Amino acid sequence: MGRTKSPARRSASPDPAHTRGGKSIVGLKGMKGQARNALRTNGFASGVRAALVLSDARAAAQRGGAASSAGGAAAEHGAAESVAAAQRSLHQAQAPRLYAGGVKKPQRYRPGTVALREIRKFQNSTEMLIPMRPFQRVVKEIALGYKTDLRFQSTAIVALQEAAEEYLVGVMADAMMCALHGERKTLMMKDIALARRIRGPDRV
């Protein structure tokens, strides 16, 4: 009878080690605790890194308490300190970033952005631009120079304020045109004087 060839047996090769973050698991298991934790937390954001450190500290504290229940108060104190330090680092990582002096830096806008926002706000509103009480006091102070026993109705004060605001807005608009004609963006007193002179005595 002929010989039957038995199938050749391949030598069992070790399974390829899985990789994690560029390092094999076998290599990670062979490392010490601090180096392994450093590799595991490397490449993460500060908040994620602090959370991982806190979880490792809590796990180490639980393992230390379970392994050496009769180790004394020193071991428990050291584990509690490590957990507290990890919690402080986590809170610092999650806290909003403050600038020098402990004051948050205010947001700055480009020049002209806030001015345009205020212009649109006042253009869309129908309220008075000048506060009513200060304007009322000024009107009464001026009226005292002519007569002492003058009284004003509230509607009369409102009418005077509307007329004054319309006049002031017109003068400021003409003065701004004079400033732009002089190739300037800053409104000066000479622009207001020129605008009043151009408007003439009839329009003051």
C-alpha positions as CSV (number, residue, x, y, z in Angstrom):
1,M,0.0,0.0,0.0
2,G,1.2,3.5,-0.8
3,R,2.0,5.9,1.9
4,T,-0.6,8.5,2.7
5,K,0.9,11.9,3.1
6,S,-0.3,13.7,6.2
7,P,-1.0,17.4,5.8
8,A,1.9,19.5,6.8
9,R,1.3,21.4,10.0
10,R,2.1,25.0,10.2
11,S,3.9,26.2,13.2
12,A,1.5,28.4,15.2
13,S,2.7,32.0,14.8
14,P,1.8,34.5,17.5
15,D,-1.0,36.8,16.8
16,P,0.0,40.2,15.5
17,A,-0.1,42.6,18.3
18,H,-2.8,45.2,17.9
19,T,-1.7,48.8,17.8
20,R,-3.0,51.7,19.7
21,G,-1.7,55.2,19.1
22,G,1.4,53.9,17.2
23,K,2.3,51.5,20.1
24,S,1.4,47.9,20.4
25,I,-0.6,46.6,23.3
26,V,2.2,44.2,24.2
27,G,4.6,47.1,24.4
28,L,2.1,49.1,26.5
29,K,1.6,46.2,28.9
30,G,5.3,45.9,29.4
31,M,5.7,49.5,30.4
32,K,5.5,51.0,33.8
33,G,2.4,52.8,35.0
34,Q,3.5,56.4,34.5
35,A,4.9,55.9,31.0
36,R,1.8,53.9,29.9
37,N,-0.5,56.7,31.2
38,A,1.7,59.3,29.5
39,L,1.4,57.5,26.2
40,R,-2.4,57.0,26.6
41,T,-3.1,60.6,27.4
42,N,-0.7,62.1,24.9
43,G,-2.4,63.9,22.0
44,F,-5.7,64.7,23.8
45,A,-7.0,68.1,24.7
46,S,-6.3,69.4,28.2
47,G,-9.8,68.7,29.5
48,V,-9.8,65.1,28.2
49,R,-6.3,64.5,29.5
50,A,-7.3,65.8,32.9
51,A,-10.4,63.5,32.9
52,L,-8.3,60.5,32.0
53,V,-5.8,61.3,34.8
54,L,-8.7,61.7,37.3
55,S,-10.1,58.3,36.3
56,D,-6.7,56.7,36.6
57,A,-6.2,58.2,40.1
58,R,-9.6,57.0,41.3
59,A,-8.9,53.5,40.0
60,A,-5.5,53.5,41.6
61,A,-7.1,54.6,44.9
62,Q,-9.6,51.8,44.7
63,R,-7.0,49.2,43.9
64,G,-4.8,50.4,46.8
65,G,-7.7,50.4,49.3
66,A,-8.7,46.8,48.2
67,A,-5.1,45.4,48.1
68,S,-3.9,46.8,51.4
69,S,-6.9,47.2,53.7
70,A,-4.5,47.0,56.7
71,G,-1.9,49.3,55.2
72,G,-2.7,52.1,57.5
73,A,-3.8,55.7,57.2
74,A,-0.7,56.8,55.2
75,A,-1.7,54.8,52.1
76,E,-5.3,56.1,52.2
77,H,-4.1,59.6,52.7
78,G,-1.7,59.3,49.7
79,A,-4.5,57.9,47.5
80,A,-6.9,60.7,48.6
81,E,-4.2,63.4,47.8
82,S,-3.7,61.9,44.3
83,V,-7.5,62.0,43.6
84,A,-7.8,65.6,44.9
85,A,-4.9,66.7,42.7
86,A,-6.4,65.1,39.7
87,Q,-9.8,66.8,40.5
88,R,-8.0,70.2,40.8
89,S,-6.3,69.7,37.4
90,L,-9.7,68.7,35.8
91,H,-11.4,71.9,37.2
92,Q,-8.6,74.1,36.0
93,A,-8.7,72.5,32.5
94,Q,-12.5,73.0,32.3
95,A,-12.5,76.6,33.7
96,P,-12.8,79.5,31.2
97,R,-9.4,80.9,30.3
98,L,-8.6,84.1,32.0
99,Y,-6.0,86.6,31.0
100,A,-3.4,88.4,33.1
101,G,-4.9,89.9,36.2
102,G,-7.8,87.5,36.4
103,V,-10.0,89.7,34.2
104,K,-11.6,88.3,31.0
105,K,-10.5,90.3,28.0
106,P,-13.4,92.3,26.5
107,Q,-14.3,91.6,22.9
108,R,-13.1,94.2,20.5
109,Y,-14.8,95.0,17.2
110,R,-13.3,96.6,14.1
111,P,-13.4,100.4,14.0
112,G,-16.8,101.6,12.8
113,T,-18.8,98.5,13.6
114,V,-20.2,99.8,16.9
115,A,-20.9,103.2,15.4
116,L,-22.9,101.7,12.5
117,R,-24.8,99.5,15.0
118,E,-25.8,102.5,17.0
119,I,-26.8,104.5,13.9
120,R,-29.1,101.7,12.8
121,K,-30.5,101.4,16.3
122,F,-31.5,105.1,16.5
123,Q,-32.7,105.1,12.9
124,N,-35.1,102.3,13.6
125,S,-36.4,103.7,16.9
126,T,-39.1,106.4,17.3
127,E,-38.1,107.3,20.8
128,M,-36.4,110.6,21.9
129,L,-32.7,110.8,21.6
130,I,-32.3,113.2,24.6
131,P,-33.6,112.1,28.0
132,M,-36.8,114.0,28.9
133,R,-36.0,115.1,32.4
134,P,-32.7,116.9,31.7
135,F,-34.2,118.6,28.7
136,Q,-37.2,119.7,30.8
137,R,-34.8,121.2,33.3
138,V,-32.9,123.1,30.7
139,V,-36.1,124.5,29.2
140,K,-37.3,125.7,32.6
141,E,-33.9,127.3,33.4
142,I,-34.0,129.2,30.1
143,A,-37.6,130.3,30.7
144,L,-36.7,131.7,34.1
145,G,-34.5,134.3,32.3
146,Y,-37.7,135.7,30.7
147,K,-40.4,135.2,33.3
148,T,-40.5,133.5,36.7
149,D,-44.1,132.2,36.8
150,L,-44.1,130.3,33.5
151,R,-45.7,126.8,33.4
152,F,-45.4,124.2,30.7
153,Q,-47.7,121.4,29.7
154,S,-46.1,118.0,29.0
155,T,-47.2,118.1,25.4
156,A,-45.4,121.5,25.0
157,I,-42.2,120.1,26.4
158,V,-42.5,117.1,24.0
159,A,-43.0,119.5,21.0
160,L,-40.0,121.6,22.0
161,Q,-37.9,118.5,22.3
162,E,-38.9,117.1,18.9
163,A,-38.1,120.4,17.3
164,A,-34.7,120.7,19.1
165,E,-33.7,117.1,18.1
166,E,-34.7,117.7,14.5
167,Y,-32.6,120.8,14.4
168,L,-29.6,119.2,16.0
169,V,-29.7,116.2,13.7
170,G,-29.8,118.5,10.7
171,V,-26.8,120.5,11.9
172,M,-24.8,117.4,12.7
173,A,-25.6,115.9,9.2
174,D,-24.5,119.1,7.4
175,A,-21.3,119.3,9.6
176,M,-20.5,115.7,8.8
177,M,-20.8,116.5,5.1
178,C,-18.3,119.4,5.7
179,A,-15.9,117.0,7.4
180,L,-16.1,114.5,4.6
181,H,-15.5,117.3,2.1
182,G,-12.3,118.2,4.0
183,E,-11.2,114.5,3.6
184,R,-11.6,113.9,7.3
185,K,-13.6,111.4,9.3
186,T,-13.4,113.3,12.6
187,L,-16.1,115.9,13.2
188,M,-14.7,119.2,14.5
189,M,-16.1,122.4,15.8
190,K,-15.1,124.2,12.6
191,D,-17.3,121.8,10.7
192,I,-20.3,122.7,12.8
193,A,-19.6,126.4,12.5
194,L,-19.3,126.1,8.7
195,A,-22.5,124.1,8.5
196,R,-24.4,126.8,10.5
197,R,-23.0,129.5,8.3
198,I,-24.0,127.7,5.1
199,R,-27.5,127.2,6.5
200,G,-27.9,130.9,6.8
201,P,-29.7,133.1,9.4
202,D,-33.1,131.8,8.5
203,R,-32.2,128.2,9.4
204,V,-29.8,129.4,12.2
